[in-house]
């Protein structure tokens, strides 16, 4: 159709490729290979180049149309006729009963099956309402389905694992299962608590070790600074020393001022 955005098959008969495809299908079914041929469509190099490939393509297309009809039937607000219009034209253009090139019986059978499915499920040719917009989904359709809870009688014991047991045995087994559940729950909680306590203990130890390490590094730095000062004094021959020590006492003894204080006596 001129000016239509939908692809049209009205001129498909003019293409030589499609004509050769029809001839290949007819020729293949006339040969002896058609009796044992597998018409499953495959894209492997060996199978797609085989003589049965044209027939497999046509059969696969017809089966695809059947699946599309099943999927879209009664879901397009009576617009199925327009949606499948070009597919219908293509099927009519096949002309299975053409005298010049009559299609094989297997292809005609599959084609008839496809046409019957379209006529039955798409309601073609029947009176219908005009095209209309899709109705919006109702709140009831979007809501999650709610179900009434199943209330079980707590005094009832003959169900599940307690079936075919006496009342006493059922009570014992029920108490044993509850004990095992509680024991597992307590063990799980104890493991979580132990993991949390261990994590906190390691964090506290890391904080203490960091604080001690910083104080130790500070002391090491002070000692290294003092050692560097002593090494510098030794290198300069004691020139940085001033007052005190045995050298100062000897000098005072030689000058006779040993033990004399300013403003005082010996």
Backbone bond lengths (Angstrom), bond angles and torsions (degrees), N, CA, C in turn:
res aa  C-N    CA-C-N  psi(-1)  N-CA   C-N-CA  omega(-1)  CA-C   N-CA-C  phi
1 X - - - 1.454 - - 1.521 108.99 -
2 X 1.306 116.40 132.95 1.455 120.69 -177.75 1.521 109.09 -74.51
3 X 1.317 116.70 132.16 1.456 121.78 177.70 1.512 114.26 80.06
4 X 1.316 119.92 1.13 1.460 122.26 -179.87 1.522 109.65 -92.74
5 X 1.350 117.46 134.86 1.475 118.93 178.38 1.510 113.33 -74.60
6 X 1.336 117.32 -11.03 1.465 120.75 -178.61 1.528 108.86 -87.19
7 X 1.339 118.20 131.45 1.468 119.73 177.76 1.527 110.93 -59.85
8 X 1.306 116.09 142.78 1.457 121.10 -177.36 1.519 110.15 -117.99
9 X 1.349 115.19 145.14 1.464 121.40 178.39 1.532 111.49 -105.56
10 X 1.325 115.87 14.08 1.459 118.40 -176.44 1.527 112.69 -66.30
11 X 1.315 116.27 -27.43 1.468 120.10 -179.32 1.519 112.59 -106.41
12 X 1.349 116.92 19.25 1.465 119.08 -176.25 1.522 111.91 -67.24
13 X 1.343 117.23 -25.40 1.456 119.03 -179.18 1.509 114.09 -70.06
14 X 1.327 118.03 -12.14 1.457 121.46 -179.62 1.522 113.00 -83.75
15 X 1.326 116.55 -14.53 1.466 119.54 -177.16 1.523 110.08 -83.33
16 X 1.338 115.67 128.34 1.449 120.91 -179.45 1.520 111.89 -67.38
17 X 1.362 116.91 -30.47 1.460 119.60 -178.82 1.522 110.95 -63.15
18 X 1.347 116.36 -41.14 1.462 119.42 179.23 1.524 111.24 -69.72
19 X 1.308 116.51 -35.36 1.461 118.96 176.74 1.522 110.91 -64.48
20 X 1.321 116.05 -42.59 1.468 118.90 178.54 1.524 111.03 -65.70
21 X 1.335 116.96 -34.06 1.463 120.42 178.06 1.523 110.96 -62.71
22 X 1.329 116.93 -43.77 1.474 120.70 177.92 1.525 111.09 -63.45
23 X 1.330 116.33 -43.25 1.456 119.98 179.22 1.526 111.48 -63.68
24 X 1.353 116.29 -37.76 1.468 119.68 179.71 1.519 110.97 -66.03
25 X 1.331 116.62 -37.50 1.460 119.83 179.09 1.531 110.32 -65.72
26 X 1.328 116.64 -46.78 1.467 120.32 -179.25 1.524 110.74 -63.24
27 X 1.314 116.83 -41.37 1.461 120.97 -179.29 1.517 111.11 -65.63
28 X 1.302 116.71 -39.51 1.472 119.73 -178.56 1.520 110.73 -65.98
29 X 1.330 118.73 -42.20 1.460 120.70 -177.75 1.530 111.63 -70.71
30 X 1.290 116.82 -19.41 1.464 119.16 175.51 1.514 111.85 -79.85
31 X 1.312 117.75 -18.24 1.463 121.54 179.94 1.528 109.72 -83.68
32 X 1.326 115.26 170.71 1.466 120.80 -179.01 1.530 112.72 -79.05
33 X 1.328 117.66 -12.89 1.467 120.20 -179.03 1.517 112.18 -70.16
34 X 1.321 118.79 -23.95 1.458 121.97 -175.53 1.519 112.44 -65.49
35 X 1.347 117.86 -23.94 1.461 119.80 -177.11 1.515 112.04 -69.20
36 X 1.316 117.42 -33.72 1.473 121.16 -177.10 1.526 112.47 -114.87
37 X 1.317 117.60 15.65 1.468 120.44 -174.83 1.525 110.85 -79.49
38 X 1.344 114.53 149.62 1.464 121.99 175.24 1.530 107.70 -102.68
39 X 1.347 116.51 117.01 1.454 121.04 -174.79 1.533 112.87 -94.08
40 X 1.323 115.86 24.27 1.475 119.92 175.26 1.522 108.97 -78.84
41 X 1.325 116.34 127.93 1.465 120.44 -178.23 1.520 109.80 -74.31
42 X 1.321 116.83 128.95 1.453 123.04 179.29 1.520 109.28 -137.20
43 X 1.330 116.03 142.64 1.461 121.43 -179.83 1.526 112.47 -95.55
44 X 1.314 117.44 9.51 1.452 119.97 175.86 1.531 109.77 -69.68
45 X 1.321 115.58 148.39 1.464 120.53 -173.07 1.522 111.90 -59.92
46 X 1.320 117.10 -41.30 1.468 119.81 -176.93 1.528 111.35 -68.76
47 X 1.349 117.14 -41.73 1.460 120.10 -175.63 1.520 112.32 -78.13
48 X 1.340 116.84 -35.40 1.462 118.51 -176.79 1.526 111.36 -73.53
49 X 1.319 116.96 -19.52 1.469 120.33 177.43 1.526 112.54 -96.02
50 X 1.331 117.21 4.62 1.459 120.06 -179.98 1.523 110.29 -78.66
51 X 1.331 115.97 169.31 1.466 121.33 -178.70 1.527 112.82 -71.17
52 X 1.334 117.17 -22.79 1.469 120.56 -178.90 1.523 112.86 -84.87
53 X 1.314 117.93 -3.48 1.465 120.69 -176.87 1.533 112.86 -62.92
54 X 1.350 122.21 -44.63 1.474 120.36 177.96 1.522 113.31 -58.58
55 X 1.317 117.06 -41.18 1.464 120.25 178.32 1.521 110.89 -66.34
56 X 1.331 116.92 -39.62 1.463 120.46 178.99 1.525 110.99 -64.36
57 X 1.328 117.14 -35.55 1.470 120.85 178.88 1.527 110.58 -64.63
58 X 1.329 117.49 -47.26 1.471 120.89 -178.96 1.530 110.56 -63.66
59 X 1.326 118.00 -45.07 1.457 121.27 179.86 1.526 111.39 -63.81
60 X 1.325 117.33 -39.62 1.464 120.47 179.42 1.522 111.03 -66.43
61 X 1.333 117.35 -38.87 1.467 120.48 177.94 1.520 110.83 -63.93
62 X 1.322 117.07 -42.36 1.468 120.32 179.11 1.531 111.09 -64.80
63 X 1.313 116.83 -40.06 1.464 119.69 177.35 1.528 111.41 -67.08
64 X 1.326 117.17 -35.31 1.455 120.59 176.69 1.534 110.77 -65.45
65 X 1.312 117.29 -39.12 1.470 120.47 176.68 1.524 110.46 -63.27
66 X 1.321 117.29 -40.23 1.466 120.25 178.34 1.523 111.61 -62.51
67 X 1.317 117.27 -43.13 1.464 120.29 178.45 1.525 111.24 -65.25
68 X 1.322 117.66 -38.54 1.464 120.79 178.18 1.515 111.02 -64.67
69 X 1.323 116.54 -39.57 1.471 120.06 177.99 1.522 110.35 -63.00
70 X 1.332 117.38 -43.71 1.458 120.54 178.77 1.519 111.57 -63.00
71 X 1.307 117.25 -36.58 1.468 120.74 -175.77 1.538 111.93 -75.12
72 X 1.332 116.80 -41.87 1.462 120.28 -173.75 1.528 113.79 -95.07
73 X 1.305 118.15 -1.76 1.461 119.74 -178.60 1.528 110.71 -64.41
74 X 1.336 116.09 134.34 1.467 123.52 177.28 1.524 112.93 59.48
75 X 1.326 118.69 26.31 1.464 121.11 179.06 1.526 112.98 -128.72
76 X 1.325 117.44 10.36 1.458 120.39 -176.29 1.533 112.08 -123.66
77 X 1.336 116.83 21.10 1.467 121.25 177.15 1.532 111.34 55.29
78 X 1.317 116.31 51.85 1.478 124.58 177.46 1.520 112.86 62.39
79 X 1.328 118.89 19.88 1.468 121.32 177.40 1.518 111.58 -98.95
80 X 1.326 117.55 15.19 1.461 120.64 -177.90 1.526 111.30 -64.41
81 X 1.343 116.68 -35.23 1.469 119.68 -178.64 1.513 111.35 -61.60
82 X 1.348 117.03 -44.12 1.462 120.49 178.66 1.519 111.58 -70.28
83 X 1.338 116.90 -37.30 1.467 119.90 -177.80 1.524 111.58 -66.14
84 X 1.333 117.18 -36.03 1.463 121.40 -177.35 1.523 111.70 -103.48
85 X 1.319 117.36 20.49 1.459 120.22 -177.45 1.525 111.46 -63.01
86 X 1.334 117.49 -49.34 1.459 120.46 -178.13 1.525 111.77 -67.31
87 X 1.337 117.02 -33.63 1.464 119.68 176.28 1.529 109.86 -65.03
88 X 1.332 116.39 -39.77 1.461 120.17 178.05 1.525 111.33 -63.92
89 X 1.336 116.11 -42.40 1.467 119.45 177.93 1.531 111.24 -61.41
90 X 1.343 115.48 -40.10 1.470 118.96 -179.43 1.515 110.96 -65.00
91 X 1.347 117.42 -41.25 1.457 120.13 179.33 1.531 111.22 -65.94
92 X 1.317 116.98 -39.06 1.463 119.73 177.76 1.521 111.56 -67.33
93 X 1.336 116.53 -31.69 1.457 120.35 -178.69 1.527 112.49 -71.91
94 X 1.344 116.84 -15.93 1.468 118.42 -179.98 1.523 111.90 -66.30
95 X 1.320 117.43 -31.22 1.481 121.63 177.99 1.525 111.16 48.75
96 X 1.328 118.00 70.27 1.473 119.65 -175.39 1.518 113.97 -63.49
97 X 1.346 117.77 -25.07 1.469 120.70 -177.21 1.523 112.65 -98.11
98 X 1.326 117.11 21.43 1.461 120.12 -179.78 1.525 110.67 -62.65
99 X 1.320 116.86 133.81 1.470 120.59 -177.71 1.526 111.72 -69.43
100 X 1.309 117.04 -34.71 1.469 119.88 -177.25 1.527 112.08 -73.51
101 X 1.320 117.29 -38.01 1.478 120.81 -178.61 1.521 108.49 -143.81
102 X 1.293 116.49 83.23 1.450 122.24 -179.28 1.530 110.04 -79.10
103 X 1.334 115.74 131.14 1.464 120.12 -177.76 1.521 110.66 -72.76
104 X 1.352 117.83 154.75 1.467 121.08 178.83 1.521 111.67 -63.67
105 X 1.330 114.93 161.35 1.460 120.32 -175.73 1.530 111.62 -64.16
106 X 1.309 118.49 -37.87 1.470 121.36 -179.31 1.533 110.99 -64.41
107 X 1.314 116.87 -40.87 1.464 120.43 178.66 1.522 110.23 -67.98
108 X 1.340 116.49 -41.77 1.470 120.45 179.59 1.531 110.41 -63.58
109 X 1.319 117.28 -38.96 1.458 120.99 179.73 1.535 111.00 -64.11
110 X 1.315 116.65 -44.65 1.467 120.66 178.76 1.526 110.84 -67.48
111 X 1.331 116.97 -36.81 1.459 120.87 177.98 1.526 110.83 -65.27
112 X 1.334 117.21 -42.35 1.464 120.89 177.88 1.528 111.12 -63.13
113 X 1.320 116.44 -38.98 1.460 120.79 177.58 1.536 111.03 -62.75
114 X 1.315 116.99 -40.02 1.458 120.98 179.11 1.521 111.55 -67.40
115 X 1.325 116.38 -43.81 1.474 120.52 -179.70 1.521 110.49 -64.75
116 X 1.323 117.79 -40.78 1.465 120.70 178.60 1.529 111.06 -63.21
117 X 1.342 116.59 -40.43 1.467 119.74 179.17 1.528 111.28 -64.48
118 X 1.335 116.40 -40.58 1.456 119.72 178.78 1.526 111.20 -67.23
119 X 1.303 118.33 -41.51 1.461 121.11 -179.16 1.526 111.52 -66.93
120 X 1.346 116.52 -35.57 1.455 120.20 -176.15 1.522 112.44 -79.67
121 X 1.325 117.47 -45.69 1.463 120.86 -171.68 1.525 113.22 -91.16
122 X 1.325 118.01 -24.38 1.466 120.41 -179.96 1.525 112.07 -94.95
123 X 1.335 117.44 -3.94 1.471 122.84 176.58 1.527 111.39 53.85
124 X 1.311 115.80 46.90 1.465 119.48 -179.67 1.520 110.66 -73.14
125 X 1.307 116.63 138.26 1.457 122.00 178.88 1.509 114.07 84.35
126 X 1.341 117.86 -2.83 1.453 120.50 179.14 1.521 110.92 -93.01
127 X 1.326 115.51 155.16 1.471 120.06 177.08 1.523 109.14 -67.39
128 X 1.306 116.39 139.09 1.463 120.44 -177.01 1.515 110.00 -146.18
129 X 1.318 115.03 167.31 1.452 120.78 178.56 1.530 109.38 -76.13
130 X 1.332 117.57 156.64 1.473 119.35 175.47 1.519 110.75 -61.36
131 X 1.336 114.77 160.02 1.464 119.65 178.90 1.523 109.75 -61.47
132 X 1.308 116.21 140.54 1.460 120.77 -179.76 1.526 108.74 -144.40
133 X 1.313 113.55 165.67 1.465 119.02 -178.78 1.529 109.92 -71.41
134 X 1.304 113.58 155.53 1.458 118.27 174.75 1.522 108.89 -69.45
135 X 1.297 117.21 134.51 1.458 120.72 177.67 1.526 109.36 -75.70
136 X 1.325 114.77 141.38 1.463 119.40 -179.92 1.524 110.64 -68.28
137 X 1.310 114.86 153.06 1.457 119.85 -179.60 1.523 110.59 -66.98
138 X 1.302 116.68 136.48 1.462 121.47 179.30 1.519 110.17 -77.51
139 X 1.329 114.02 158.89 1.467 118.81 178.43 1.516 111.10 -63.03
140 X 1.328 116.25 -33.26 1.469 119.45 179.08 1.521 112.03 -67.57
141 X 1.347 116.24 -29.80 1.464 119.19 178.38 1.525 111.93 -74.97
142 X 1.355 116.33 -33.12 1.461 120.08 -178.87 1.515 112.75 -83.68
143 X 1.314 117.85 -19.65 1.462 120.75 -176.97 1.520 110.91 -69.06
144 X 1.309 115.05 147.95 1.458 121.16 177.78 1.522 108.57 -76.85
145 X 1.292 115.58 132.55 1.453 120.17 -178.43 1.527 110.48 -65.69
146 X 1.305 116.37 128.82 1.463 121.66 179.28 1.516 109.12 -104.00
147 X 1.295 115.41 138.77 1.459 121.57 -179.49 1.514 109.06 -119.77
148 X 1.295 116.31 145.96 1.455 120.89 178.36 1.521 109.38 -69.96
149 X 1.333 117.65 134.00 1.472 119.29 -179.69 1.520 111.29 -66.87
150 X 1.298 114.75 147.66 1.456 120.34 178.80 1.520 108.79 -89.70
151 X 1.293 116.49 112.90 1.460 122.43 -179.14 1.528 108.89 -91.30
152 X 1.299 115.17 124.73 1.455 120.01 -179.49 1.523 109.62 -105.69
153 X 1.265 115.69 143.47 1.453 121.69 179.27 1.530 109.17 -73.75
154 X 1.358 118.66 118.68 1.476 119.08 -178.42 1.509 113.43 -63.89
155 X 1.337 116.88 -21.67 1.464 119.09 179.57 1.514 112.72 -83.43
156 X 1.347 115.48 -9.45 1.455 119.04 -179.84 1.519 109.30 -82.27
157 X 1.293 117.75 126.90 1.460 121.22 -174.95 1.522 112.53 -117.28
158 X 1.300 119.20 -17.38 1.465 122.11 -174.73 1.512 110.58 -85.95
159 X 1.346 117.20 65.54 1.452 120.94 177.48 1.520 108.71 -151.31
160 X 1.312 116.38 152.69 1.460 120.85 178.63 1.507 111.98 64.31
161 X 1.335 115.82 -125.62 1.459 121.09 -176.84 1.518 112.57 -73.80
162 X 1.347 117.61 -19.80 1.454 120.63 -177.71 1.523 113.13 -90.20
163 X 1.323 115.72 10.92 1.455 118.43 -178.99 1.535 110.30 -69.66
164 X 1.306 115.07 144.03 1.475 122.46 178.74 1.521 111.49 63.05
165 X 1.352 118.23 32.14 1.467 121.73 176.55 1.520 108.78 -122.35
166 X 1.322 114.11 158.41 1.462 118.80 174.85 1.521 109.63 -74.12
167 X 1.328 116.41 163.91 1.461 120.64 -178.15 1.529 111.32 -62.05
168 X 1.326 116.77 -40.77 1.470 120.70 -179.27 1.527 110.57 -65.92
169 X 1.336 116.45 -46.15 1.462 119.92 -179.26 1.523 110.90 -65.62
170 X 1.345 117.15 -37.99 1.457 120.51 178.50 1.514 111.44 -64.15
171 X 1.352 116.98 -40.90 1.470 120.00 178.13 1.522 111.23 -64.98
172 X 1.340 117.01 -40.01 1.467 119.84 178.60 1.525 111.12 -63.40
173 X 1.340 115.98 -45.69 1.464 119.19 -179.61 1.525 111.41 -65.06
174 X 1.333 116.72 -37.70 1.459 119.82 178.38 1.523 111.35 -64.63
175 X 1.352 116.26 -43.22 1.461 119.76 178.04 1.530 111.08 -64.46
176 X 1.351 117.12 -38.00 1.453 120.61 178.96 1.533 111.12 -64.49
177 X 1.340 116.54 -41.89 1.475 119.29 178.55 1.526 111.24 -65.64
178 X 1.336 117.37 -41.01 1.467 119.93 177.64 1.518 111.21 -63.24
179 X 1.352 116.89 -39.25 1.468 120.24 178.31 1.526 110.95 -63.24
180 X 1.334 116.58 -42.51 1.462 119.70 179.71 1.533 111.12 -65.07
181 X 1.346 117.24 -40.01 1.469 119.76 177.96 1.520 111.16 -63.78
182 X 1.338 116.79 -45.46 1.459 119.71 179.98 1.525 111.38 -65.31
183 X 1.326 116.85 -38.68 1.464 120.29 179.48 1.528 111.21 -63.39
184 X 1.342 116.09 -42.65 1.460 119.50 177.38 1.529 111.03 -64.14
185 X 1.341 116.47 -39.76 1.459 119.25 -179.84 1.524 111.22 -65.01
186 X 1.355 116.75 -42.54 1.466 120.23 178.75 1.525 110.76 -64.60
187 X 1.323 116.81 -42.36 1.472 119.63 178.60 1.521 111.06 -61.89
188 X 1.321 116.97 -40.45 1.464 120.11 178.13 1.525 111.32 -63.71
189 X 1.333 117.21 -42.47 1.459 120.23 179.04 1.524 111.21 -65.36
190 X 1.351 116.84 -39.20 1.466 119.66 178.53 1.520 111.55 -64.75
191 X 1.329 116.63 -38.68 1.466 118.91 177.80 1.528 110.96 -64.80
192 X 1.328 116.68 -41.00 1.465 119.35 178.74 1.521 111.09 -65.11
193 X 1.346 117.08 -42.02 1.467 120.13 179.09 1.525 110.91 -64.52
194 X 1.342 116.48 -42.20 1.464 119.47 179.93 1.523 111.09 -63.44
195 X 1.325 116.77 -39.69 1.466 119.80 178.59 1.526 110.83 -65.59
196 X 1.343 117.19 -39.21 1.470 120.42 179.01 1.524 111.28 -66.94
197 X 1.347 116.97 -43.75 1.472 120.40 -179.81 1.525 110.51 -63.47
198 X 1.327 117.06 -42.77 1.461 120.39 179.02 1.520 111.21 -63.26
199 X 1.331 116.81 -39.18 1.465 120.20 178.11 1.523 111.07 -63.55
200 X 1.340 117.23 -44.36 1.471 120.31 179.10 1.525 111.18 -66.12
201 X 1.348 117.02 -38.14 1.471 119.58 178.97 1.524 111.35 -62.71
202 X 1.317 116.14 -41.69 1.462 119.28 178.80 1.518 112.03 -67.06
203 X 1.334 116.77 -37.50 1.467 119.18 177.03 1.520 111.21 -63.97
204 X 1.364 117.54 -42.97 1.459 121.01 179.32 1.527 110.92 -64.85
205 X 1.323 117.13 -41.54 1.460 120.66 178.05 1.532 110.79 -63.08
206 X 1.332 116.76 -39.06 1.452 120.43 178.89 1.530 111.07 -64.63
207 X 1.359 117.17 -38.70 1.468 120.00 178.05 1.527 110.97 -65.20
208 X 1.360 116.00 -43.66 1.474 118.53 179.57 1.532 111.30 -65.34
209 X 1.328 116.36 -42.86 1.466 119.76 179.53 1.527 110.92 -63.27
210 X 1.303 117.14 -37.59 1.466 120.09 178.69 1.528 111.13 -65.51
211 X 1.337 116.33 -42.31 1.464 119.69 179.50 1.523 111.32 -64.90
212 X 1.350 116.84 -44.07 1.474 120.26 178.35 1.525 110.99 -64.59
213 X 1.310 117.36 -38.14 1.453 121.10 179.64 1.528 111.27 -64.96
214 X 1.331 116.96 -39.98 1.463 119.79 178.23 1.523 111.42 -65.29
215 X 1.357 118.05 -41.99 1.474 120.62 178.09 1.520 110.89 -65.20
216 X 1.327 116.77 -41.28 1.464 120.27 179.51 1.526 111.32 -64.62
217 X 1.331 116.78 -41.39 1.463 119.90 177.89 1.524 111.49 -64.86
218 X 1.330 115.77 -35.24 1.471 119.46 177.66 1.533 110.85 -65.54
219 X 1.338 117.10 -42.79 1.475 120.85 178.21 1.525 111.03 -65.65
220 X 1.330 115.92 -40.97 1.462 118.88 177.70 1.528 110.77 -61.57
221 X 1.306 116.70 -38.94 1.455 120.20 178.67 1.524 112.00 -64.28
222 X 1.359 115.83 -41.66 1.463 119.12 178.87 1.527 111.18 -64.86
223 X 1.351 117.20 -42.73 1.463 120.67 178.63 1.522 111.66 -62.84
224 X 1.341 115.26 -41.20 1.454 117.73 178.80 1.522 111.45 -64.30
225 X 1.340 117.11 -37.41 1.462 120.19 178.01 1.533 111.36 -65.31
226 X 1.336 116.78 -42.07 1.468 120.51 177.92 1.521 110.96 -64.82
227 X 1.311 116.31 -41.22 1.468 119.82 179.25 1.524 110.67 -63.58
228 X 1.345 115.88 -38.90 1.458 118.44 177.71 1.529 111.43 -64.75
229 X 1.347 117.25 -37.01 1.473 120.46 178.19 1.520 111.09 -65.84
230 X 1.337 117.05 -42.47 1.472 120.82 178.33 1.532 110.89 -63.35
231 X 1.334 114.98 -41.23 1.468 117.56 179.38 1.530 110.69 -64.32
232 X 1.338 116.42 -35.81 1.464 119.39 178.97 1.531 111.48 -68.90
233 X 1.339 117.08 -36.79 1.468 121.01 177.24 1.528 111.49 -65.13
234 X 1.343 114.80 -42.55 1.465 118.48 179.27 1.520 110.80 -64.39
235 X 1.341 115.92 -38.86 1.459 119.16 -179.44 1.528 111.68 -65.04
236 X 1.332 117.81 -30.87 1.472 121.62 -178.87 1.517 112.18 -93.97
237 X 1.311 119.39 8.05 1.459 123.48 175.65 1.508 112.89 72.91
238 X 1.283 119.50 31.46 1.454 122.54 177.77 1.500 113.60 80.06
239 X 1.310 118.44 16.03 1.466 119.95 -178.40 1.511 113.55 -68.14
240 X 1.304 117.24 -21.84 1.459 120.25 -179.48 1.518 112.29 -85.99
241 X 1.348 117.32 -7.92 1.467 119.73 179.48 1.528 109.23 -80.20
242 X 1.299 116.37 138.20 1.474 119.70 -179.98 1.517 109.22 -144.69
243 X 1.387 118.16 117.37 1.464 122.61 176.80 1.502 113.10 78.88
244 X 1.348 115.39 150.99 1.455 120.53 175.77 1.502 112.12 75.01
245 X 1.304 117.85 173.81 1.441 122.99 176.28 1.535 111.56 85.57
246 X 1.309 116.85 171.31 1.460 122.76 -178.02 1.517 111.63 -69.41
247 X 1.326 118.46 -31.57 1.478 120.37 179.38 1.509 111.22 -63.49
248 X 1.319 118.68 -40.85 1.463 121.96 178.99 1.525 110.63 -67.68
249 X 1.329 118.31 -35.88 1.471 121.73 179.46 1.532 110.43 -66.87
250 X 1.329 117.21 -40.71 1.461 119.06 179.24 1.529 110.48 -65.01
251 X 1.311 117.76 -40.81 1.467 120.18 179.48 1.523 111.19 -62.28
252 X 1.319 115.92 -40.70 1.466 118.89 178.49 1.525 111.87 -67.50
253 X 1.362 115.34 -35.11 1.472 118.57 179.17 1.520 110.59 -66.92
254 X 1.322 117.65 -38.48 1.470 120.29 179.27 1.528 111.25 -67.27
255 X 1.296 117.27 -34.54 1.473 119.41 -177.81 1.510 113.20 -85.65
256 X 1.312 117.83 -2.81 1.461 121.43 178.69 1.500 113.40 76.53
257 X 1.310 118.81 14.08 1.471 120.83 -178.95 1.519 112.57 -104.04
258 X 1.295 115.32 14.76 1.450 118.55 -177.54 1.515 110.20 -68.82
259 X 1.268 118.54 123.44 1.462 123.81 175.74 1.502 114.44 85.67
260 X 1.333 119.73 -1.77 1.455 121.93 179.85 1.524 108.09 -92.34
261 X 1.329 114.16 126.00 1.447 120.92 178.94 1.492 110.14 -102.15
262 X 1.339 116.52 154.44 1.450 119.87 177.17 1.529 110.02 -65.44
263 X 1.422 112.20 124.51 1.454 118.23 179.43 1.510 113.54 75.54
264 X 1.322 117.37 14.22 1.459 119.45 -179.43 1.487 112.06 -131.40
265 X 1.326 115.95 -167.12 1.454 121.88 -178.72 1.504 109.36 -114.85
266 X 1.337 115.04 174.66 1.459 121.58 -179.04 1.507 109.88 -63.84
